[in-house]
Amino acid sequence: MVAVVQEPQRGATRTRLAKIRAERVTRLKADLRETRRQLLRAGIGGFATTNAAVQVPMSLDAVTEAQLVGLVDSALSVLDEADGDVRTASKSLNAVESRIVRLRQAEAQRLHDRLDDLADRCPGEKASQIRNRITRGRTDLADDDLAHLESGDYFFHKREENDFEAFYPAGVDVLAGGIDDELISAVRNGSAHPALPVEPLSEAVRDEVANGLQGWVRLRALFTGGWQSSRVPDTLLPALRLVGLDIRAVNVDHLTSTTSFKVWARGRRYLEVEASITGDSPVPALGSIARGRYRLLVVWNEPTTKELDEWREADQSSLPLIVCYLGTLSAENRLELAALWWDPSRRAAVLLDDALLTWIATRREKYDAFVRLSLPFSATQPFRSEKTADVPAEMFYGREQEKGRLLQPGKAPSIIYGGRGMGKSALMHEVESEADGKTLVVVWFEVDRLPGIDENPDLVWAELAQRLTGKGIGKTFGSQKGSLKDAVPRSIQRWLDDRSNRRLLILLDEAEGFVDGDAPKFSNVSRLLDLKTRTSSRCQVVFAGLHSVQHYSVGNSPLSPTGHLRIGPLESQPAYDLVTEPLAALGYRLDVDDAQQILLHCSYQPYLIQLVAEKLLNRQFAARGNSRVALAPPPWRITTSQVVDVLSDPETRRELRRALKLTLDLDGRTKVITNVLALHAYEHGQEARMPDPQLFTRCREAWPRGFEKTDFDAFRQLLDELAGLGILADASADHDRRGIRNETVLRALGTRDELAQSLELLPRSALPVRQARELHRPVRATGDRRRPLVNAQLAQLLRKGNIAKVVVGSEATWVDQVVPTLHELQSQLVNVDLIDMKTLKEFKTKLETGSDGNHRSLVIGDLRPHAAVDTCLRAYEYAVGGQAGIGIPQARGASRAAVLVAGLPNLAWLRELATSPEAENHVMSLQRYDPYTLPLHWRGDGVLERLADDEYVDQVLGLTDGWPLLVELIASEVMARGENPDRAVVTALDGLREAQSDPSWCRSFLGQTGAGLDGWDEAKQLIDVLVEYDGACAPKDLSELTGRGPSEVEVFRRVAGWFGPLSSTTEGDLLLSPLATRCFRVLGTTE
């Protein structure tokens, strides 16, 4: 009986205990998951302050984060087991907490010690701020502060901008009834009024302001009483002048000839004006991008915000819109407008009403105040995440000292160098835009865009001559006799002699290839630098580029004593202003800690700052457009959580890593250096340093080919450059020992496994800098695609002497783009002639005429419409130079380059040409991309740069097989989708993958590549064997398998190789294009 009674009690007890255990497991799992989330957020300095069991009041390094997250994950795994040990999991959580306490204490002590060492450099107030940050666990920001102190940089300060808060809503409410006679009288008399500032206007400007306000009021009567365009100058224009828009009557277009929309309707009228701005716009859309042209929408009768929204788009104009609201739009309606006008993709629009006009005019503010007080109720995106030299003036922050050095007469440095995205080109663009074009002329161009500049540095004179002519310096140089090296300096000297106050500044951007090609004699560099001496410093030449240009500032080169200027990360204050001031103009406020958190993650690099700020602002706009949530009045505070969410967003982190990777990928050596040091940091801690000699040895072992021609001095220059980029710590205080600058950079470089894999794969995909330039395909002048010829091929065509080349390709290698590309080489010194090959007489004549040594003659014959073997053969004989000098220029010193373009229609002739021993010397085949050259295709191409990521390169190469036609197809698909870039890439790749299983696609593709070599029956047998062989086949084996002789196989190898379907391995084996092989198999035949 006892047993019967006790059994149910034991069962109930077990149930209770199980329930208690389950509840404990649930709580423990929740604590562990929250702790894990905090640990990951702490990795980017964004720790949470929730009620989790373990708080993480500090920033964690990557190694520690991985260890602690590993402990948490192990505990979660234990709890997931049916009989998992709760006590063990709880101990793990306690261990994490204890570890964090110890780490925090050690980190705090380390930072306090550093601060004590810098006591003489740190103001007391700033020292208190740093100690406060250490106490609050913001060790990442404290560490950043100390790094700035150690480098000698000053701290940024928060700018107090309270004008918007003063105006809205009080300044709106006080003029709810609009401007009236009482207000105008008060302005004119200097008496008090609720809408006026306490301090009255000076007597000198009272009448001007009062008349402007009175004209604005009269404008209403003008509309209600009947439109009179002649009254605009004395009503509207004086009022607009009060807000910084100076408009002459002749620059007002009343749009009377417009028929595409109604310029006038009940309650509204459109005008178009050209204005001079007094003051600066805080955003580009209403400033530099507008170029002084604006659309005005004058409205009266108190239209609703919905009507204003509809009318905003009614004229379909792209000009920024200024709504002249005759009356006062209430504070509540302004907020409604902000909710409607939240989309930055729409054209910029702002509203000027009685309240805002009165506020600005009576406080003697100008255009910048008008925009700052009106823009929070609209939206525009001032930040740009694409790298571009054309940075709007409003978004160009800092660099004042650098700009001053460039503009200082006779004191400009001869070398400007810095990393990618640092703003070298933007600085030079800014300098050019500030030049008046009269007393100071600035000539700026990118030298690396000149085909063949690496091999023939003399080409720089032709481009410089053309640029000078465009600036009004010198006449057409092509008509001058003698060398351009002499003609250009003479013309510069004559231009300077005409006016004693004239100066000329020549900025040669992206000059690495030019300087490298001019070494070791530096004859062209010396002549250019000599212009300073010859003109008494009134003409100076500046070379700009990456670190390889800086290498020539030391040692035995003409650049070594001339002075150089490094463009690195922004200093603290301009970096802070870049992220906060455009946001403030749009009505958003950012705390100092949050702003610095962004700067730290962006390494103070302007391009990265804009990239993150764009994402942050877009999220704010999207939230504003959420109609389900009531919109609070501006200004809006961006929270720490919102900043951390953007910084921790996987897409943001990928893009930051991608930007850093693309900077390093420009020179594989810098990638090896950073990977070796990052792995060292993961193994020994982020503070660990490695001596320069040891690092040099490790790098040479990792990539022998890349460091083969790099001596120790050049290696140390690379290290200094990486320090200047903000990637490596400054070695000045550590006696030639190098390490990663900070935890943020270490994380951006990748995980330990990613770095190890990258270092292992790099020798198979990276090219030395010079070779990478030679194999690069510049964008065509049309901007829609890359050139079919690489730089090295274009350089061959522009060499001096008599040259003959047969350019062979198919539709898939862009043979149809060869002639248009060569036409783009036309300049004052390069004459391009396309000859109709129906008759070869003109072709022969042009070849025999040629050009003298100062010019180049490029004679092009497109053989594709002319398949006759005899025609092709004769054209080829003329091109290479026949007997008795046929086809060779007769004049002494004259030469020419003959280019014959051949494709599949010329297959019969090419088969015959392939039997000639010298054929390989004259054939220039269009190339497919490979693992080395494919990443070069995307570099510097905006959103397409993500295709240079390791995760995409292999996929793109596998699906396109490097055929330019398909590579460009992927690029076009990505650009056309206009969605999330990563999603667009995946969608484009999936679409191509699916298409390749379709027989009709395969048939079309094989036709575009010429892989079937239609009309050559013997070749089909060879192709069939290669398709079945499925791999690299030795020529001898192919000969035996097909019964074809070695000479026949050799002709096949040459012709099929020229068109692209066939390639040779390093061992000399033959490999059919894998994609062509797959297509043949889908079709089941080569027929």
DRENDO-330663 format. One record per residue (C-alpha): x, y, z; residue in one letter. Coordinates in steps of 0.25 Angstrom, whole numbers, plus 2048, in hexadecimal, padded with zeros to 3 digits. Layout:
<recs>
XYZA
...
</recs>
This chain:
<recs>
800800800M
80C80A803V
8128077F6A
80580A7EFV
8048177F6V
81381B7F4Q
8148187E5E
80A8247E1P
81282D7EAQ
81F8297E4R
81982B7D6G
8148397DAA
82283D7E0T
8298387D3R
81F8407CBT
82284D7D4R
83184B7D3L
8308497C4A
8288567C3K
83285D7CBI
83D8587C3R
83685C7B6A
83486A7BBE
84286B7BFR
8478667B2V
83E8707ABT
84387B7B3R
8518777B2L
8508767A3K
84A8837A2A
8558897AAD
8608827A2L
859887795R
85989579AE
86789479ET
86B88F791R
86489A78AR
86B8A4793Q
87889E791L
8778A0782L
8728AE783R
87E8B178DA
8868AD781G
8828B977AI
8828C2787G
8738C2787G
8708BA794F
8628BA799A
85D8BE7A7T
8528B47A9T
84E8AB7B5N
85789F7B0A
85D8977BAA
86B89B7B5V
86E8AA7B1Q
8798AD7A7V
87D8BB7ABP
8898BB7A2M
88E8B9793S
8938AC790L
89E8A8787D
89C89D77CA
8A4892783V
89D894791T
89089578AE
892888783A
896881790Q
88A886798L
88088378DV
88687578DG
88387379BL
87587879AV
87286F78ED
878863796S
86E8667A1A
863867798L
86685A791S
86685479FV
8598597A2L
853854795D
856846799E
84B83E7A0A
85383C7ADD
85C8477ABG
86384C7B8D
85D8597BCV
86885B7C6R
87385B7BCT
86C8657B3A
86A86E7BFS
87886D7C2K
87C8717B4S
87387D7B5L
87A8817C2N
88887F7BBA
8848887B0V
8808937BBE
88D8917C2S
8958927B6R
88F89F7B2I
8918A57BFV
8A08A17BFR
8A18A67B0L
89A8B37B4R
8A38B67BFQ
8B08B37B7A
8AB8BB7ABE
8A78C77B4A
8B58C67BBQ
8BC8C67AER
8B58D27A8L
8B68DA7B5H
8C58D77B4D
8C68DC7A6R
8BE8E97AAL
8C88EB7B5D
8D38EA7ACD
8CD8F57A3L
8C98FE7AEA
8D190A7A9D
8CA90979BR
8BC9077A0C
8B39137A5P
8AD9107B3G
89F9107ADE
8A29067A3K
8A98FD7ADA
89D8FD7B5S
8948F97A9Q
89E8EE7A6I
89E8E97B4R
88F8EA7B4N
88E8E17A7R
8978D77AEI
88E8D67BAT
8828D57B0R
8898C97A9G
88A8D179CR
8998CC79BT
8988CD78CD
8968DC78CL
8A08DE797A
8AA8D678FD
8A78DF783D
8A88EC78BD
8B68E7790L
8BA8E3782A
8B78F177DH
8BF8F7789L
8CB8EF785E
8CB8F3777S
8CA90177AG
8BC903774D
8B290C77CY
8A4908781F
89890C77AF
88D915781H
87E914780K
879920778R
86D92777EE
862928774E
85592D77BN
84F936770D
84592C76CF
84092977AE
83F93877CA
83793976FF
82E92D770Y
82392E775P
82393B77CA
827943770G
81C93D768V
81193E772D
81494D774V
811950766L
805947764A
7FE95275EG
809956754G
810963751I
80896F753D
80997E753D
80C97E762E
818975760L
81E97D754I
81C98A75CS
824984768A
82F98075FV
83098D758R
82F995765N
83898B76DG
82D989778S
82A97D77FA
82197277AH
81F96377FP
82495E771A
831966772L
83E964779P
84096C785V
84C97477FE
84697C774P
84B97D766L
856988763S
85099475CE
858992750A
85098574CV
842987752R
83C98D745D
84298273DE
83C977746V
82F97E747A
82E980738N
831971736G
82696D73FL
81C977739Q
81F97272BG
81C964730W
80F968736V
80B970729R
80E963721L
80195D727R
7F9969721A
800967714L
7FB959713F
7ED95C717T
7EC96870FG
7F2963702G
80095E6FEW
8099686FAQ
8179636F7S
81D9716F7S
81A972705R
823967709V
83096F70AP
82A978715D
82296E71DT
82896071DL
83796271AL
83996C725P
83396272FA
83C95772AL
84895F72BR
84696073AL
84895173BV
855951732G
84F94F724L
85395A71CD
84B95A70FI
84C964703R
83F9666FCA
8459616EFV
8489546F5N
8399516F8V
8329476EFD
8239486F0H
82293B6E8L
8189416DET
81D9386D3S
81B92C6DBT
8109226D6T
8149166DES
80D91A6EBF
8049266F0K
80D9316F5V
8019386FBW
7F5932701A
7EC93670DR
7F4939719G
802937713R
80C93B708R
81A936704Y
82693E701L
83593A6FDE
840943702V
84F944702E
85594970FA
86294D715S
862948723I
86795072FT
86B94673AG
86E937738D
86492C737S
867921741P
862916737V
866914728P
858913723A
855921726L
863926723G
86D92271AS
865918713I
85A922710A
86592B709R
85C93770CG
850932705R
84393070DY
83492E70BR
82B937712L
81D932716L
81593F71BV
80893B722V
7FD94272AW
7EF93F72FN
7F693673AE
7F7929732P
7F791C73AT
80491473CT
7FE90A733K
7FC914728E
80A91972AL
80F90B729D
80790971CE
80C916716W
81B913719R
81B90970EE
81190F704A
81C9166FCD
82590A6FAQ
8319126FCS
83E90D702S
84291B707L
84191D716P
83492371AL
83192F723I
823930728V
82093E72AC
81493D734Y
80D94B735L
808949743G
80D94174FT
80D93274FL
80A92E75DS
813925766A
80991A765E
80891B756N
81891B755R
81890E75CL
80E908752E
81790D747L
82390674DA
81B8F974EA
8178FB73FL
82590073AW
82D8F5740W
8338EE734D
8418F3730P
8408ED722S
8368F871ER
83B905719R
83F90F724A
834918729A
834923734V
82992D739L
82A93B73BL
81E942742D
81B94F74AD
821949757A
82E944751L
830951748L
82E95A754T
83795275DW
843952753I
84196074EA
84096675CT
84C95F761R
855962755R
857953752E
85994E744K
85794273BY
85E938744D
85493B74FA
84893B746F
84C92C742V
84F928750R
84292D755L
83992774AS
84091A747L
83C912753P
82E91274DF
83390C740S
83E90273CA
84A901734T
8568F7735Q
8638FF736P
86C8F3738F
8718EB72DR
8778DD72ES
87D8DC721E
88C8E071FK
88D8EC716T
8968F8714A
88A901712D
887903720V
87D90F722P
88391B729A
87991A734E
87E90C737M
88D90F736F
892910745Y
89F91374AG
8AC913742R
8AE922744E
8BD921746Q
8BF91773BE
8B7920731K
8BF92C736G
8CC925733R
8C7922725L
8C2931722L
8CE938728Q
8D693E71DP
8E393671BG
8E192E727K
8D9922722A
8DE914725P
8E390C719S
8DC8FF71EI
8CF8FC724I
8CC8EE729Y
8C28E7731G
8B98DB732G
8AD8D872AR
8A18E072FG
8A98EA737M
8A58F572EG
8B18F8725K
8A98FA719S
89E902720A
8A990B725L
8AE90E717M
8A0910712H
89E91A71DE
8AA92171AV
8A792270BE
89992770ES
89E932717E
8A893770CA
8A2943705D
8A893F6F7G
8AE94D6F5K
8B994F6FFT
8BA941703L
8B79356F9V
8B79276FEV
8B891B6F5V
8B490E6FBW
8B39006F5F
8B48F26F8E
8C18ED6F1V
8BE8DE6F2D
8B28E06E8R
8BC8E26DDL
8BE8D56D5P
8CC8D06D5G
8D18DB6DFI
8D98D06E7D
8E18CC6DBE
8E28D96D4N
8E28E56DEP
8E48EE6D3D
8D58EE6D0L
8D38F76DCV
8D79036D4W
8CC9006CAA
8C29006D4E
8C890C6DCL
8C89146CFA
8B99116CCQ
8B59156DAR
8BD9226DAL
8B69256CCT
8A99236D3G
8AD92D6DEK
8B19376D3G
8C09356D5I
8C79336C8G
8C19316BAK
8BF9236B3T
8CC91C6B7F
8CA9126ABG
8CE91D6A1S
8DB9206A8Q
8E891B6A4K
8F29146ADG
8F090C6B9S
8E590E6C2L
8EE90D6CEK
8F391B6C9D
8E79206C3A
8DE91F6D0V
8E89266D9P
8EA9326CER
8DB9346CES
8DA9346DDI
8E593E6DEQ
8DE9476D3R
8D19476DAW
8D894A6E8L
8E09566E1D
8D395C6DCD
8CE95F6EAR
8D89616F6S
8CD95C700N
8CA94F6F9R
8CD9416FFR
8CB9336FBL
8C9927703L
8CA9196FCI
8C490D704L
8C79006FFL
8BE8F6706D
8BF8E7707E
8CE8E8702A
8D38DB707E
8D48D56F9G
8DA8E16F3F
8E58E36FEV
8E88D46FED
8EA8D46EEG
8F38E06EFD
8FC8DA6F8A
9088D86FAP
90C8E46F1K
9008ED6F4F
9028F56E8S
8F38F96E7N
8F28FB6F6V
8FE9046F6S
8F990D6EAR
8EC90F6F1L
8F29126FFL
8FC91C6F7D
8F09246F3L
8F092A702K
8FF92F700T
8FD9346F1R
8F093C6F5T
8F6942703S
8EC93970AS
8E093E703R
8DD9306FDC
8DD924706Q
8DB916703V
8D590C70EV
8D58FD70DF
8CA8F6714A
8C78E7717G
8C88DC721L
8D58D8729H
8DD8D471DS
8DE8E2719V
8E38E6727Q
8EE8DB725H
8F58E571CY
8F58F0726S
9028E972CV
90E8E4725G
9148E8718N
9098EE710S
9058FD70CP
8F98FC715L
9018F9722S
905907726P
8F890E721T
8EF90C72DG
8E390372FH
8D5904735L
8CE8F873BR
8BF8F773BI
8BA8EE746G
8AE8ED74FP
8A78FA752L
8AA90175FE
8A090076BS
89990D769Q
89690D75AP
8928FE75BA
889901766Y
88390D75ED
881904752L
8788FA759V
871904762T
86E91175AE
86790B74EP
85E903758L
85C910760A
857917754A
84D90C752L
84890D760G
84F901766Y
858902772R
8638F9776L
86A8F7784D
8798F9784V
87C8EB788D
8738E577DD
87A8EE773A
8888EA778Q
8838DC777Q
8808DD768I
88D8E4766L
8958D976DL
88E8CE765H
8918D6758C
8A08D975CS
89D8E875AY
89D8E574BQ
8948EF743P
88E8E4739Y
88B8DA745L
8858E574DI
87B8E9742Q
8788DA73FL
8738D874EV
86D8E574FA
8658E3742E
85F8D6748K
85C8DC756L
8558E874FL
84D8DF746N
8488D7752R
8448E4758Q
83C8E874CF
8358DB74BA
8318DC759A
82B8E9757R
8238E474BG
81D8D9754N
80F8DE755S
80B8D5760R
8148DC76AV
8108EB76DA
81C8F4769L
8228FC775A
82690A772P
83490D76DP
83F90D771P
8408FE772W
84A8F777BR
8528EB774I
8538E1780T
8608D9783T
8588CD780S
8558D1772Q
8638D4770V
8688C7775V
85D8C076CD
8638C6760V
8718C3764L
86E8B5767S
8658B375BD
86C8A7753P
86A8AF746E
8718BB74CT
87C8B3752R
87E8AC745R
87F8B973DE
8898BF747L
8928B2746R
8908B3737R
8958C1736A
8A18BE73FL
8A48B1736K
8A38B9729L
8AD8C372ET
8B78B8732L
8B48B0725D
8BA8BB71DL
8C78B6721D
8C88A7725G
8D48AA72ER
8CC8B3737T
8C18A8738K
8CC89E73CV
8D28A8747I
8C58AA74DT
8C189C74DN
8CE897754V
8CC8A275EL
8BE89F761A
8C0890763L
8CC89476CH
8C289D774A
8B8891775Y
8C388877AE
8C9892784H
8BF89D787G
8BB8AA77FQ
8C68B2786E
8D18A8781A
8DC8AE778R
8E58A776EM
8F38AC76BP
8F58B175CD
9008A7758P
8F789C75DQ
8EB8A1756L
8F38A3749F
8F789474AT
8E988F74DR
8E4897741C
8EE892737R
8EB88473CE
8DC88673AA
8DD88C72CW
8EB88A725P
8E788F718R
8E089C71DG
8EC8A0726F
8F789B71CE
8FB8AA718K
8F88B0725T
9048B472DD
9038B773CF
9038C673BD
8F78C5731A
8F08BB73BF
8F18C5746R
8EB8D073DQ
8DF8C673BL
8DE8C574AL
8DF8D474CD
8D48D6742E
8CB8CC749L
8CD8D3755A
8C98E074EG
8BC8D9749L
8B98D6758G
8BA8C7756I
8C78C575EL
8CB8CC76BA
8D58D776AD
8E38D176CA
8E98DE771S
8E78DB780A
8EA8CC77ED
8F88CC777H
8F58C576AD
8EB8BB770R
8DE8BA768R
8D08B576CG
8C18B8768I
8BD8C576CR
8B18C2774N
8A68B7777E
89D8BD76DT
8A78BC761V
8AA8AD766L
89B8A9765R
89A8B0758A
8A58A8752L
89E89B755G
89E88F75FT
8AA887761R
8A587C758D
8A288674DE
8AF88C74EL
8B687F74DA
8AF87B741Q
8B188873AS
8C088773DL
8C0879737E
8B887C72BL
8BE88A728L
8CA88571FP
8C087E716R
8B888B713S
8C0897716A
8C989E70CL
8D58A870EP
8D18B670CV
8D78B96FFR
8D18AC6F9Q
8C38AF6FEA
8C48BD6F7R
8C88B76EAE
8BC8AD6EBL
8B28B76EFH
8A78BA6E5R
8A38C96E7P
8948CD6E5V
8918D26D7R
88E8E16D5A
87F8DE6D4T
8808D96E2G
8778CD6DFD
8818C26DFR
8908BE6DFR
89A8BE6D4R
89C8B16CDP
8AB8B36CDL
8B38B46D9V
8BD8BF6DCN
8C98B76D7A
8C38B46CAQ
8BF8C36C8L
8CD8C76CBA
8D38BE6C0Q
8CA8C56B6L
8D08D36BAL
8DE8CF6BAR
8E88D66B1K
8EB8CF6A4G
8E48C8699N
8DB8BE6A0I
8D18B369BA
8C78AC6A3K
8BB8A36A0V
8B18A56ABV
8A98986ABV
89C8956B3G
88E8916B4S
8818986B8E
8838916C6A
8918986C7T
88B8A66C2W
8928A66B5V
8868AF6B0D
88C8BA6BAQ
89A8BA6B5V
8988C56AAV
8908CE6B3P
89A8CC6BET
8A68D06B5L
89E8DC6B0H
89F8E16BEE
8AE8E26BDL
8AC8EE6B3Q
8B38FA6B9S
8BC9056B4Q
8C78FC6B3L
8C18EF6AFV
8BA8EE6A2N
8B08E36A0V
8AB8DF692D
8A18D4690L
8A28CF682I
8978C9679D
89E8BC675M
8968BA668K
8A28BF661T
8B08BF667L
8B58CB660K
8B18D566BE
8B68CB675F
8C48CA66EK
8C58D966DT
8C28DC67BK
8CC8D267FL
8D78D8676E
8D48E667BT
8D58E468AG
8D88EF694S
8E58F5699D
8EC8F36A6G
8E38FD6ADN
8D68F66AAH
8D08E86A9R
8C88E269DS
8BF8D76A0L
8B98D1693V
8AE8C7695I
8A88BD68BG
89C8B5690D
89D8A8688L
8908A268DR
8878A7682P
8928A1678H
89389367AA
89B89066CA
8A888A670V
8B0892665D
8AB89F66AT
8AF89C678C
8BC896674L
8C08A366CR
8BB8AC677A
8C48A4681Y
8D08A5677E
8CE8B4676Y
8CD8B5686A
8DA8AD689V
8E18B467DG
8E38AD670G
8EF8AC667Q
8F58B9662A
8EF8C166DG
8E18BF669I
8D88C4675G
8E38CB67CI
8E48DA67EP
8ED8E1673Q
8F08ED67BA
8FC8ED684R
8F98EB693G
8EA8E8690A
8E38DC695S
8D58D6697R
8CE8CB69EA
8C58C2696A
8BA8BB69DV
8B28B0696L
8A58AB69DV
8A189D69AA
89689469FG
88F88769CL
88C88B68DP
89B88B68BN
89D87D690L
8A2878683A
8AD882682W
8B1881691L
8B387268FR
8BC875684E
8C388068CL
8C5876697A
8CE86E68FT
8D887A68ES
8E4879698P
8E388869BE
8D388869DA
8D48896ACE
8DC8956ABN
8D189D6A4H
8C58976AAV
8BE89E6B6M
8B38966BBS
8A889B6C4L
8A98956D2Q
8A088E6DCR
8A18926EAY
8A88886F4D
8A9888703P
8B4893703Y
8AD89D6F9T
89E89B6FDL
89F8A370AP
8A68AE702L
8998AF6FAH
8908B4706W
89B8BC70DR
8978CB70EG
8898C8708D
8808CC713G
8758C2717V
87C8B870EL
8888B8717E
8828AD720R
8838A3714L
8928A4717A
89089D724D
89688F726D
88888A728E
88388F71BY
88F88E712V
88F87E712D
88087E70FQ
881888704V
88D8826FDL
8878746FEG
87A8796F7L
8808826EDT
88D87A6EAD
8938886E9G
88C88C6DCW
88B89B6DCP
87D89A6D6L
8778936E2L
87F89A6ECV
8798A76E7E
86C8A06E7L
86D89E6F6I
8718AC6F8A
8658B26F0S
85C8A96F8E
8618AD705V
8608BC701M
8528BB6FBA
84C8B5707R
84E8C1710G
84C8B871DE
8548B4728N
8628B2721P
8658A4727D
85789F724R
8588A4715A
86589D714V
85F890719V
853892710T
85C894703A
864888706L
85887F708D
8528846FBG
85F8816F3L
8608746FAR
8528706F6E
8538756E8A
85F86C6E5Q
85785F6E6S
84E8646DAD
85385F6CDP
84F86B6C5S
8588746CFW
86386A6CDC
86286A6BER
8618796BES
86D87A6C7F
8768716BEL
8738796B2G
8778866B9Q
88487F6BDT
8878786B0G
88B86C6B9A
8858636AEG
88E8696A3L
883867699D
88886468BG
89585D690W
89184E690D
89E849695E
89D8526A1A
89084C6A5K
89683F6A7Q
8A18456B0L
89684C6B8I
88E83F6BAD
89A8386C0V
89D8446C9L
88E8446CEV
88F8356D0E
89D8366D7Y
8988406E1D
8A58466E5G
8B284B6E1A
8B78426D5C
8C68426D0A
8C78466C1P
8CE8386BFK
8C28316C5D
8B88396BDL
8C08356B0S
8BF8276B4E
8B18276B8L
8AC82E6ABT
8B68286A1G
8BA83769DR
8C883B69BG
8D08436A5P
8D084F69BS
8C184E69AE
8BF84E6A9V
8C985A6AAE
8C08626A0V
8B485F6A8F
8BB8636B5R
8BE8706AFR
8B18746A8V
8A886E6B4A
8B18766BDG
8B08836B6W
8A08826B7F
8A187E6C5G
89A8716C7P
8A886A6C8L
8B386D6D2S
8C08676D6S
8C48636E4T
8D28666E9T
8D68586E5E
8D285A6D7G
8C58526D7D
8B98566D0L
8AC8596D8L
89E85C6D2L
8968676D8S
88F8606E4P
8828686E1L
8838646D2A
8858566D6T
8788566DER
87085C6D3C
8758526C9F
8708476D3R
86384E6D4V
86184E6C5L
8688406C4G
86F8446B7T
87984E6B1T
87084F6A5E
</recs>
